[in-house]
């Protein structure tokens, strides 16, 4: 069995304690409930407070859960709401396009795949939910980089690896790509990340008109670009899907 980190276990127990029962607890209450020395409990609380996970009432000195936990919880709920709203539309997009559909969100310095619909044929495929994709070379990543300021910063300041000869790595050239994406409302990746693979993606916005993710289709170049260019009906289908999910999230018409 893998060893656990005692301080993290105690911090987690402390957060659970504060989440249940009374709204605010004093140091003595927390220490006795968790069978900890007051000094140990105070040190953990101080660290949690510095990180925003715990707040201390200046008048009573009692502790309660902090705003950072609310922010993290909202982020978790946002991703799950996004996925729930996108399920039907992503299935429809896979059927109409005949290609795999991916739903991605910004995570750290990349794109986290939170939903994946298989290409509707009998070919062997691997579920890629939980996989990470680069921001600067994939269609999903470039869409996020174009519309999300945080993603833009990560992509611009991070390393832009040349996965293939087609990958755009220069700073000025990359900004030019993002300008084009904003002008036309969608992004493409034609063998910029994987040889023989092409993708199209469009942004998804929430009720605040903020970019919360991207949806796209991915397939073999000969199917996505049969005559050397992206299929116009494929681009339209991806954009329609993104708009539909955005509307379900309360964004209204785009």
C-alpha positions as CSV (number, residue, x, y, z in Angstrom):
1,X,0.0,0.0,0.0
2,X,1.4,3.4,-0.9
3,X,2.4,5.7,2.0
4,X,0.3,8.7,2.7
5,X,1.4,12.2,3.7
6,X,0.2,12.7,7.3
7,X,0.0,16.5,7.1
8,X,-2.2,16.4,4.0
9,X,-4.4,13.8,5.7
10,X,-4.8,16.1,8.7
11,X,-5.5,19.1,6.5
12,X,-8.2,17.2,4.6
13,X,-9.8,16.0,7.9
14,X,-9.8,19.6,9.1
15,X,-11.6,20.8,5.9
16,X,-14.2,18.1,6.3
17,X,-14.7,19.0,9.9
18,X,-15.2,22.7,9.0
19,X,-17.6,21.7,6.2
20,X,-20.0,19.9,8.6
21,X,-21.6,20.8,11.8
22,X,-21.1,24.3,13.1
23,X,-20.3,27.0,10.7
24,X,-17.3,28.2,12.7
25,X,-15.0,26.3,15.1
26,X,-12.3,27.5,17.5
27,X,-8.8,26.1,17.6
28,X,-9.5,24.1,20.7
29,X,-12.6,22.5,19.2
30,X,-10.7,21.6,16.0
31,X,-7.7,20.2,17.9
32,X,-9.7,18.1,20.2
33,X,-12.0,16.8,17.5
34,X,-9.1,15.6,15.4
35,X,-7.0,14.5,18.4
36,X,-4.2,16.9,17.6
37,X,-2.0,19.1,19.7
38,X,-3.0,22.7,19.6
39,X,0.3,23.7,18.0
40,X,0.0,21.2,15.2
41,X,-3.6,22.2,14.5
42,X,-2.7,25.9,14.5
43,X,0.2,25.3,12.0
44,X,-2.1,23.5,9.6
45,X,-4.8,26.1,10.0
46,X,-2.3,28.9,9.3
47,X,-1.2,27.2,6.1
48,X,-4.7,26.6,4.9
49,X,-5.5,30.2,5.7
50,X,-2.6,31.5,3.7
51,X,-3.8,29.5,0.7
52,X,-7.4,30.8,1.1
53,X,-8.9,27.5,2.0
54,X,-9.7,28.6,5.6
55,X,-10.7,32.0,7.0
56,X,-10.5,33.3,10.6
57,X,-13.1,35.6,12.0
58,X,-11.2,38.5,13.5
59,X,-13.7,39.1,16.3
60,X,-14.2,35.5,17.6
61,X,-10.9,34.0,16.3
62,X,-13.0,31.0,15.0
63,X,-12.3,29.3,11.7
64,X,-14.5,28.6,8.7
65,X,-14.1,27.4,5.1
66,X,-12.5,30.0,2.8
67,X,-13.4,31.5,-0.6
68,X,-10.8,29.5,-2.5
69,X,-12.7,26.3,-1.9
70,X,-15.8,27.9,-3.4
71,X,-13.8,29.0,-6.4
72,X,-12.5,25.4,-6.9
73,X,-15.9,24.0,-6.4
74,X,-17.4,26.3,-8.9
75,X,-14.7,25.3,-11.4
76,X,-15.5,21.7,-10.8
77,X,-19.2,22.3,-11.3
78,X,-18.6,24.4,-14.4
79,X,-16.7,21.6,-16.1
80,X,-19.4,19.1,-15.3
81,X,-22.2,21.4,-16.4
82,X,-20.3,22.0,-19.6
83,X,-20.0,18.2,-20.2
84,X,-23.6,17.6,-19.3
85,X,-24.9,20.3,-21.7
86,X,-22.6,19.1,-24.5
87,X,-23.5,15.3,-24.4
88,X,-26.4,15.3,-26.9
89,X,-24.8,17.9,-29.2
90,X,-21.5,16.1,-29.3
91,X,-23.3,12.8,-30.2
92,X,-25.1,14.6,-33.0
93,X,-21.9,16.1,-34.3
94,X,-20.2,12.7,-34.4
95,X,-23.1,11.2,-36.3
96,X,-23.3,14.0,-38.8
97,X,-19.6,14.4,-39.4
98,X,-18.6,10.7,-39.2
99,X,-15.6,11.7,-37.1
100,X,-14.5,11.7,-33.4
101,X,-15.6,14.6,-31.3
102,X,-13.6,16.0,-28.4
103,X,-14.6,18.5,-25.7
104,X,-11.7,20.3,-24.0
105,X,-11.1,22.8,-21.3
106,X,-8.0,24.7,-20.2
107,X,-6.0,22.9,-17.5
108,X,-2.7,24.2,-16.4
109,X,-0.6,24.6,-19.6
110,X,-2.7,22.4,-21.8
111,X,-6.1,21.2,-22.9
112,X,-7.8,18.6,-20.8
113,X,-10.2,16.3,-22.7
114,X,-13.4,16.0,-20.6
115,X,-15.6,14.3,-23.2
116,X,-14.9,12.1,-26.2
117,X,-17.4,10.6,-28.7
118,X,-16.0,7.8,-30.8
119,X,-16.1,8.0,-34.6
120,X,-19.3,6.2,-35.6
121,X,-17.9,3.2,-37.3
122,X,-16.5,-0.2,-36.3
123,X,-12.9,0.8,-36.1
124,X,-11.0,0.1,-32.9
125,X,-10.7,3.3,-30.8
126,X,-9.3,4.3,-27.4
127,X,-11.2,6.6,-25.0
128,X,-9.2,9.8,-24.5
129,X,-11.1,11.4,-21.6
130,X,-8.5,12.7,-19.2
131,X,-5.8,13.1,-21.9
132,X,-3.9,16.4,-22.3
133,X,-3.3,18.1,-25.6
134,X,-1.0,21.1,-26.3
135,X,-2.4,24.6,-26.5
136,X,-0.3,25.9,-29.4
137,X,-0.8,23.2,-32.1
138,X,-4.2,21.6,-31.6
139,X,-7.5,23.1,-32.9
140,X,-8.9,22.9,-29.4
141,X,-5.9,24.5,-27.9
142,X,-5.7,27.3,-30.4
143,X,-9.3,28.2,-30.0
144,X,-8.8,28.4,-26.2
145,X,-5.7,30.5,-26.7
146,X,-7.5,32.9,-29.0
147,X,-10.5,33.5,-26.7
148,X,-9.3,32.8,-23.2
149,X,-6.8,35.4,-21.8
150,X,-5.3,32.8,-19.4
151,X,-4.9,30.2,-22.1
152,X,-3.3,32.9,-24.3
153,X,-0.8,33.7,-21.7
154,X,0.1,30.0,-21.2
155,X,0.5,29.5,-24.9
156,X,2.5,32.6,-25.5
157,X,4.8,32.2,-22.5
158,X,5.2,28.5,-22.7
159,X,7.3,26.3,-24.9
160,X,5.8,25.8,-28.4
161,X,7.3,22.5,-29.5
162,X,7.5,21.7,-33.2
163,X,5.7,18.3,-33.3
164,X,5.7,18.3,-37.2
165,X,7.1,20.6,-39.9
166,X,3.7,22.3,-40.0
167,X,3.7,23.4,-36.3
168,X,3.7,27.2,-35.9
169,X,6.2,28.0,-33.2
170,X,7.3,31.7,-33.8
171,X,5.7,34.2,-31.5
172,X,4.6,36.6,-34.2
173,X,3.3,33.9,-36.5
174,X,1.4,32.3,-33.6
175,X,-0.3,35.6,-32.8
176,X,-1.2,35.9,-36.4
177,X,-2.9,32.5,-36.3
178,X,-4.9,33.6,-33.2
179,X,-6.0,36.8,-34.9
180,X,-7.3,34.7,-37.8
181,X,-9.1,32.4,-35.5
182,X,-10.9,35.3,-33.8
183,X,-11.8,36.8,-37.2
184,X,-13.4,33.6,-38.5
185,X,-14.6,32.0,-35.2
186,X,-12.9,28.6,-35.6
187,X,-9.5,26.9,-35.5
188,X,-7.9,24.2,-37.5
189,X,-5.0,21.8,-37.0
190,X,-3.9,20.1,-40.2
191,X,-1.0,17.8,-39.3
192,X,0.4,20.4,-36.9
193,X,0.4,17.9,-34.0
194,X,0.1,14.4,-35.5
195,X,1.0,13.4,-39.0
196,X,-2.0,12.4,-41.0
197,X,-4.5,13.9,-38.6
198,X,-6.6,17.0,-39.0
199,X,-9.0,18.8,-36.6
200,X,-11.5,21.7,-36.5
201,X,-12.7,23.3,-33.3
202,X,-14.9,26.2,-32.1
203,X,-15.2,28.0,-28.8
204,X,-18.0,27.4,-26.2
205,X,-19.1,30.4,-24.1
206,X,-21.1,30.5,-20.9
207,X,-23.9,32.9,-19.7
208,X,-21.3,35.5,-19.0
209,X,-20.1,35.2,-22.6
210,X,-16.8,33.9,-21.2
211,X,-15.0,31.1,-23.0
212,X,-15.3,27.9,-20.9
213,X,-14.2,25.3,-23.4
214,X,-14.0,24.2,-27.0
215,X,-15.5,21.4,-29.1
216,X,-14.0,19.9,-32.2
217,X,-13.8,17.0,-34.6
218,X,-10.7,15.0,-35.4
219,X,-10.0,12.6,-38.2
220,X,-7.7,11.4,-41.0
221,X,-6.5,14.2,-43.3
222,X,-7.9,12.4,-46.3
223,X,-11.4,12.6,-44.8
224,X,-11.3,16.0,-43.1
225,X,-9.4,17.6,-46.0
226,X,-10.4,15.5,-49.0
227,X,-9.3,18.0,-51.7
228,X,-6.6,19.7,-49.8
229,X,-8.9,22.0,-47.9
230,X,-11.1,21.6,-44.9
231,X,-14.7,20.5,-45.7
232,X,-16.9,23.6,-45.4
233,X,-19.8,21.5,-44.0
234,X,-17.6,20.1,-41.3
235,X,-16.6,23.6,-40.2
236,X,-20.2,24.7,-40.2
237,X,-21.3,21.6,-38.1
238,X,-18.6,22.2,-35.5
239,X,-19.6,25.9,-35.2
240,X,-23.3,25.0,-34.9
241,X,-22.5,22.5,-32.2
242,X,-20.4,25.1,-30.2
243,X,-23.3,27.6,-30.6
244,X,-25.8,25.1,-29.4
245,X,-23.9,24.2,-26.3
246,X,-23.2,27.9,-25.6
247,X,-27.0,28.6,-25.8
248,X,-27.7,25.8,-23.4
249,X,-25.2,27.3,-21.0
250,X,-27.1,30.6,-21.2
251,X,-24.9,32.5,-23.6
252,X,-27.7,33.4,-26.0
253,X,-27.0,33.9,-29.7
254,X,-23.5,34.5,-31.1
